[in-house]
Amino acid sequence: MKFLFLALACVHYTLRKAQQGAGDGLAKGAWSKFCTISEELNKVKGNAAERLQAFNTIRVKNKQTQFRLQIYATEAQDDTARIKAATLALWLSRKADAATTADLRTASKKAINGVAAALYAKGRVDELLELMAPTKSAANGCQVNGNSGSGSPVAKNNGKIGDTECSLTRKLPTETYNELTILTPQGFAEEPLPTTAGNDKQSSTIGCNFVTLTGAGLDKTNQQDAANVYYGDAIFSGAKSNGQLAGARLRTLTTEDETDTQTWKDAATGAKEIKSLNSAAYDNATLTTDGDSDLKTAVAYFALNKKTTADSETKPQLDHYFQNHSTQPFSSS
């Protein structure tokens, strides 16, 4: 009987170790969401570069057109054509200068702030993913490929964790603008980890000690009394309504609304400000029916020989030199 008991114990131990070797961590559907967030935050640098480049493109285009108009104004035989060309040259010079000023003083500040906020947030979530890898009761880490209880352990290699894109590093900026999908000004479009009851994103043995999930939702041994609880090294939060997250072996999780979520608010705000950077106002496109202030100033200077004048004086000149106030015949595009 003693030998039978020992044999059964050995079988149980062997099966337990086998279970740890194949699973016993976070399901791919849980940890891969953090990879999605990390990769999405990499887009912000490219978005900022694209928006700033647009200002410079317009500045260069306006300057090139300005120089051609100046040459035309010196060679034209017709007085009306000379005045029109000189007026447009001055107008485009002002538009180019305004684009430069906006780029250096306003747009660049917003771009730098947005990129810094995104990279800071990315650094935090990347560190979370790095810590998940070794943080487990067995040696395989929290991340498994597939279901939590049966999936195979995965490792970081060539910019991926398993087969999931997850470089955990800064990438070179892309040349085009890319919309963000998970990180929005209102918060996450979907929760990195579900906080509702009945989740099975982690095995029943709760082997991943860094972020724990049970059938009641997010949970651990000592539940804390708070309306909202934080998880993932205290950088993500969830409501207590269905389950609580309380403590972790690497760090005590915050249960008060301090500044933890500000990381993601700042990243979302910065990304939104970058998206709103608009260089179109400095382009040499067709004007509105009244023209802009720079064109009015140029008309007053060349057509009326005045530095400034009332709209009642400039409008007849605009009508005379620019039918429908269009600058398209002189566009460089």
KAJOMO-V987127 format. One record per backbone hydrogen bond with DSSP energy under -1.0 kcal/mol. NH is the residue of the N-H (numbers start at 1). CO is the residue of the C=O. Records with the same first field share a line. If there is no record, write none. Layout:
NH = CO / CO
This chain:
5 = 1
6 = 2
7 = 3
8 = 4
9 = 5
10 = 6
11 = 7
12 = 8
13 = 9
14 = 10
15 = 11
16 = 12
17 = 13
18 = 14
19 = 15
20 = 16
21 = 17
22 = 18
24 = 148
25 = 148
26 = 142
27 = 201
28 = 146
30 = 27
31 = 27
32 = 28
36 = 32
37 = 33
38 = 34
39 = 35
40 = 36
41 = 37
43 = 40
47 = 43
48 = 44
49 = 45
50 = 46
51 = 47
52 = 48
53 = 49
54 = 50
55 = 51
56 = 52
57 = 53
58 = 54
59 = 55
60 = 56
61 = 57
62 = 58
63 = 59
64 = 60
65 = 61
66 = 62
67 = 63
68 = 64
69 = 65
70 = 66
71 = 67
72 = 68
73 = 69
74 = 70
75 = 71
76 = 72
82 = 78
83 = 79
84 = 80
85 = 81
86 = 82
87 = 83
88 = 84
89 = 85
90 = 86
91 = 87
92 = 88
93 = 89
94 = 90
95 = 91
96 = 92
97 = 93
98 = 94
99 = 95
100 = 96
101 = 97
102 = 98
103 = 99
104 = 100
105 = 101
106 = 102
107 = 102
108 = 103
110 = 106
111 = 107
112 = 108
113 = 109
114 = 110
115 = 111
116 = 112
117 = 113
118 = 114
119 = 115
120 = 116
121 = 117
122 = 118
123 = 119
124 = 120
125 = 121
126 = 122
127 = 123
128 = 124
129 = 125
130 = 126
131 = 127
132 = 128
133 = 129
135 = 131
136 = 134
137 = 207
142 = 132
144 = 26
145 = 152
151 = 147
152 = 145
154 = 143
157 = 160
160 = 157
161 = 164
162 = 155
164 = 161
166 = 159
184 = 187
187 = 184
189 = 182
198 = 215
203 = 25
206 = 203
214 = 217
217 = 214
226 = 224
229 = 238
231 = 236
236 = 231
238 = 229
240 = 227
249 = 209
258 = 256
263 = 260
265 = 261
266 = 262
267 = 263
268 = 264
269 = 265
270 = 266
271 = 267
272 = 268
273 = 269
274 = 270
275 = 271
276 = 272
277 = 274
282 = 279
283 = 280
287 = 325
296 = 292
297 = 293
298 = 294
299 = 295
300 = 296
301 = 297
302 = 298
303 = 299
306 = 300
313 = 310
314 = 310
315 = 311
318 = 314
319 = 315
320 = 316
321 = 317
322 = 318
325 = 322
326 = 323
330 = 327
331 = 328
